Amino acid sequence: MLQTATGGAQLATNVTITNLQGRVYRNITLDHTNKLGVIWTAADGSLGQFKYTDLAMDYWEKLNLSNSAQKYVEAAALQKEQQQERERQVRTAQEEAARQKAELNRSVQDLLSATNSEEQKIDAMQDNPTNMSPDEKSARDGLLKALLDISSSTSVGVNRNDYGTLLAKANSALAFAQTKLPVDRHGKFLLCAAKAIGYYSKANDDWSDYFKYDWQREQDETLMSASDFYDLRQGGLPVDASSYKKDTEGEGRLFDVPFKASLNLYWQAADIYIHKMQRDAVSLP
């Protein structure tokens, strides 16, 4: 028998119910409601819960619970939609990270192909570093200064817009330097600059995603892939992905990293390459 619960009365007693998955529950009592659905008990003392998504809507109507059920079903649908959107964002982030990595690798390979080995590039830089034309010296100084400006700003604090402006200037300085500096003599300098800008760009992308996606701001986290950590280690930064929690949507390849920590990792890696540039570069005026 079904009845509406009033004054603490049970919703229904000694009923048999088949849920939407086809499981049959016999001789149970629908005891009381909560925000998820209805709690049921059996004669043997066992109990359980029917969520509002477990039973057909017409059954909830018989219990005068159709409004509550409808709200829950709509909320569940919205939650599913949000979950799908987050999965889409993860896939988009993975694809964009792969694209940027491939682009950076192409730039690095273009620089490396001009010489036979890293040792040759170092030798070319150290043969006679002060014997440069005014254009070469100006290009090197301008590029190094642009990167030091970013490094200094991240140390004292910088907002998103100013960071983007400084990064754009560094990219322009690199493009100009590539037209003025022969790779056979300045290859290592250009290579280090490209790597530093690559790390600064990754931090910029994480910063953009942080403002783009609500869930990142709510959790104050961003996503980093296993390849991101590998790239940081290749750059000389002692970092281990196992220090961070694996993202539940990333199939073990993505990690949830505190937002500020991700920026600092990329900034520290960039500083390593800037120090290499300073070691081989002429002094700034």
Stockholm file with secondary structure:
# STOCKHOLM 1.0

chainA/1-285         MLQTATGGAQLATNVTITNLQGRVYRNITLDHTNKLGVIWTAADGSLGQFKYTDLAMDYWEKLNLSNSAQKYVEAAALQKEQQQERERQVRTAQEEAARQKAELNRSVQDLLSATNSEEQKIDAMQDNPTNMSPDEKSARDGLLKALLDISSSTSVGVNRNDYGTLLAKANSALAFAQTKLPVDRHGKFLLCAAKAIGYYSKANDDWSDYFKYDWQREQDETLMSASDFYDLRQGGLPVDASSYKKDTEGEGRLFDVPFKASLNLYWQAADIYIHKMQRDAVSLP
#=GR chainA/1-285 SS CBCCCCTTCCSEEEEEEECTTSCEEEEEEEEEECSSEEEEEETTSCEEEEETTTSCHHHHHHTTCHHHHHHHHHHHHHHHHHHHHHHHHHHHHHHHHHHHHHHHHHHHHHHHTTSSCHHHHHHHHHSSTTCCCHHHHHHHHHHHHHHHHHHHHHHHCCCHHHHHHHHHHHHHHHHHHHHHSCHHHHHHHHHHHHHHHHHHHHHHHHHHHHHHCHHHHHHTEEEEEHHHHHHHHHTTCCCCGGGSEECTTTTTSEEEEEHHHHHHHHHHHHHHHHHHHHHHSCCCC
#=GC SS_cons         CBCCCCTTCCSEEEEEEECTTSCEEEEEEEEEECSSEEEEEETTSCEEEEETTTSCHHHHHHTTCHHHHHHHHHHHHHHHHHHHHHHHHHHHHHHHHHHHHHHHHHHHHHHHTTSSCHHHHHHHHHSSTTCCCHHHHHHHHHHHHHHHHHHHHHHHCCCHHHHHHHHHHHHHHHHHHHHHSCHHHHHHHHHHHHHHHHHHHHHHHHHHHHHHCHHHHHHTEEEEEHHHHHHHHHTTCCCCGGGSEECTTTTTSEEEEEHHHHHHHHHHHHHHHHHHHHHHSCCCC
//
